[in-house]
């Protein structure tokens, strides 16, 4: 999907998946929009048969947390460190 959108691979980086597997994965940068706000975010290139998902980097960029019970995104304050 990312190649179809013209997103270029910047480099690869090690990524640990939920099943514990560690793999080198190509990454790129895209501009995402949530609720009218646009931000550049990192994206991982995956297999075509894997559905896209919103990762931790995107959630942090948009200052959002996930409410798993209500299944919604909730704004949060920034924690500069």
C-alpha positions in Angstrom: 0.0 0.0 0.0 2.8 2.5 0.9 4.6 2.0 -2.4 1.3 2.6 -4.2 1.0 6.0 -2.4 4.6 6.9 -3.4 6.1 6.5 0.1 9.8 5.9 0.0 11.7 3.6 2.3 14.1 5.6 4.5 15.9 2.8 6.2 15.3 -0.4 8.2 15.1 -0.8 11.9 14.6 -3.6 14.4 11.0 -4.0 15.4 9.6 -6.3 18.1 6.1 -7.6 17.4 3.4 -8.6 19.8 4.3 -12.2 19.4 7.8 -11.5 20.6 9.5 -11.8 17.2 12.2 -9.3 16.3 12.6 -8.4 12.6 14.3 -5.7 10.6 11.5 -3.7 8.9 11.7 -0.9 6.4 10.3 2.4 7.6 9.2 5.6 5.8 7.5 8.8 6.7 3.9 9.8 5.9 1.7 12.7 6.7 -1.4 11.5 8.6 -4.6 13.3 9.5 -6.8 12.6 12.5 -9.8 14.8 13.4 -8.5 17.6 11.0 -5.0 17.6 12.5 -2.0 16.7 10.3 1.3 15.4 11.5 4.3 13.6 10.0 4.6 10.1 11.4 6.9 7.1 10.9 5.3 4.1 9.1 6.4 0.5 8.8 6.3 -1.3 5.5 4.4 -4.6 5.9 3.0 -7.3 3.7 0.1 -6.4 1.4 -2.3 -8.8 3.1 -1.8 -7.2 6.6 -4.3 -4.5 7.5 -2.9 -1.0 8.4 -2.9 -0.1 12.0 -2.3 3.0 14.1 0.9 2.5 16.0 2.5 4.1 19.1 4.4 6.7 17.2 1.3 8.0 15.5 -0.6 8.1 18.8 2.2 10.0 20.5 2.5 12.4 17.6 -1.2 13.2 17.9 -1.1 13.2 21.7 -3.7 10.4 21.9 -4.3 7.4 24.1 -6.5 4.4 23.4 -9.6 3.6 25.6 -9.9 -0.1 24.9 -13.3 -0.3 26.7 -15.0 2.4 24.8 -12.9 1.7 21.7 -12.0 5.4 21.1 -9.0 7.7 21.0 -8.7 10.2 23.9 -6.6 13.4 23.8 -3.9 13.7 26.4 -1.4 16.3 27.5 2.2 16.4 26.3 5.0 15.1 28.5 8.2 16.8 27.3 11.3 14.9 28.4 
